[in-house]
Amino acid sequence: MEFIVQKIGMSRTIGSSSTAVTLLKVLDAKVCSLREDGKALVAYAQGKEMNKAIEGQQKKYSLSKEFNRFATLKVQNQEIGDLDTSVLAESKVVKTTFKTKGRGFSGAMKRWNFQGGPAAHGSRFHRRLGSIGNREWPGRVQPGKKMAGHYGNEQVSAKNEIVSFDKDNGILVLKGSVAGFNNAYGKIKVVG
């Protein structure tokens, strides 16, 4: 079973052994149409984006104005209506999929953890990449060379244990950290 979630942030459990946890809000979603392979078209609310294509889908599936995003998810529902979240109460492990924090165009030291040069004594080589070529052969920079460039904003998946699930408020507490910034939207999949 898959669910669209929003990252609230991180916290700690209170007790003799305190554990770092991540809080996720399971978004209210409506199942619009079911397919034979166990997947379904699901509508959920994200922001205030609206256009004629979204309005057409809302009219087709008789949805209210706040449901402005659509996704295809594997669901437990056998009929159209609210997405069934009861499976999260019995589950132990979920696979979380989020985009990492975007860091824009970054240098080689930040992006690849390169050491850099000496900091003082007239070295003039501090945070640069250094030599990138080979010898006369092949006489070019090899593909995949670790250089400065776009860093972050990549899709990352990880498995996390479920600590607790509050069905009334839709708050899922996972052990450990999850990629992405606070209020980021992502997806979770029940795996155990």
Secondary structure by P-SEA (a helix, b strand, c coil): cbbbbbbcbbbbbbccbbbbbbbbbbccccccccccccccbbbbbccccccaaaaaaaaaacccccccbbbbbbccccccccccccccccccbbbbbbbccccccccccccccccccccccccccccccccccccccccccccccccccccccbbbbbbbbbcccccccbbbbbcccccccccccccccccc
